[in-house]
Amino acid sequence: MQTSDHSESLEPYATGFVLALVLTVIPFGLVVAGILPPFATLVIIAILAVIQVVVHLHYFLHVGQSTPSENLLTLAFAALLIFIMIGGSLWIMLDLNARMMS
């Protein structure tokens, strides 16, 4: 009986892992295959990234199972991290571009 409890507790994590893996492989496949124009590829990658954040919040952080104030705090923290990662990456890339062009 404990074995079934253990497998039921791992099922959401396995589902989340498979979804995260698929949402990671699709953008890599689009870039490697080069079948879409660059702008369309970027839009699809951005959409899949947002979906992947939602998958992580739901399956791994269990955002839907806690109180609303905890959900708000978790989402605010995730938004802050995403802003720092994207903003920092753009800042570094633009600075490197400016240095290489001068």
N, C-alpha and C positions, 0 to 999 in steps of 0.2 A: 504494500500500500504506500509506503514512503517513496518507492521508486516512481510511481505515477505522480505524486506531488512534486517530486524533483523535476521530472520531465515537463510538467505543466508550467513550472516556474521558468524553465529555460526556453519555452516556445516563443514568447514575445521577443527575447533577445535574438533567437535564431532568425525570426522573421525580420527584425530590424537589421540584422547583419546582412541578410540576403538583399533587402531593399537598398541598403547603403552601398553594397557592392555593385548592384545593377546601376544605381544612380552615379556611380563613379566610373564604371566601364563605358557607359554610353558616351560621355563627353570625350574620353580618350579615343574611342572608336571614331567619333566624328572628326576629330582633329587629325588622326592618322590617315583616315580614308580621304579626307579633303573633298567630300562630295557636295558640301554646301558652301555658299559664299562666306567670307570671314565674319561679316556682321551677323548673319543668321546663326552661324556657329556660336558666336559670343552670346547672343540672346538665349539660345537653347541651353548653353552652359550656365548662364545666370539663373534661368528658371529652374533647372535641375539642382542647382546649388541651394536655392531657397527651399525646394521640396526636400532635399536631404537634411537641411536644418530642422524642418518640421518632423521628419522621420526620427532624427536623433532625439529631439525633445520629447516625442511621444513614446518611443520604444525603449530608450536608454535612460532618460531622465524622468520618465513617468510624469510629465507635466499635467496630464489630464486627471491624475489621481490625487492631487493635493488641493489645498485651499486656494481660493482666487488670489489672495495676496501673495502667496508663494509663487503662483503661476506668473503673476505680473513681475515679481522680482526676478524670476528665472528668465523671462523673456527680455526684460531690460538688460540683464547681464549678458545674455546671448547677443543682443543687438549692439551693445557696447563692444564686445569682443570682435564681432564682425566688422564694425566700423573701424576699430583699431587695425585689424588685419588688412582690410582693403585699403584704408587710407594710408597706412604705412607702406604697403606694397607699391601703391601708386606714387607716393612721395619718393621712394627709393628709385623706382624706374624712371621717373621724370628727372630726378637729379642726375642719374647715370647718363640719361640721354643728353641732358644739357652739357655735362662734362665731356662727352664724346664728340659733340658737335662743335665745341670751341677749340 
